[in-house]
Amino acid sequence: MSEATRDAVHINDSSPNEDYKKVLRRILKDGVCPFCEEHFKYHDEAILHRVGDWVITRNQYSYKNAKLALLILNPKRHLERYEELSPADHLAISELVSWAIREFRIEGGGVALRFGEPKHTGASVRHLHAHLIVPEIGKDGKAIPVYFPFG
């Protein structure tokens, strides 16, 4: 990515809270990609597991009604578009999702991956990453919906 010509992050109405927006403003000012390895300092959560260059970590700015929110990304390669993913990348993502399902005993959840222009996708970070989200379960035994914006 040419960080000089495009912002690595996008602040939008779907950004979950003011603390997150503050961090995004700092990243914009610094002019870097927060998910590239040399700038990963903006993310305070530990890496939970690795498959090749791909990692899984907790999302430090979770979604309302999410019991668990994880991020899957490759900090060694700046990727933005889905078509940049190789078969090995797809396999690594799949293995990380499977690891998390076993590790956290996930009974149900969702995987979301936005790509491309953040103004079109609702993403706050341009660097390609996936979300594994597990909803809270209500007293009635049903999932409480989690709002994950697209667009």
Beta strands, then each sheet from edge to edge (+ up, - down):
strand 1: 47-51
strand 2: 54-58
strand 3: 66-73
strand 4: 110-114
strand 5: 129-135
sheet 1: 1+ 2- 3+ 5- 4+
end
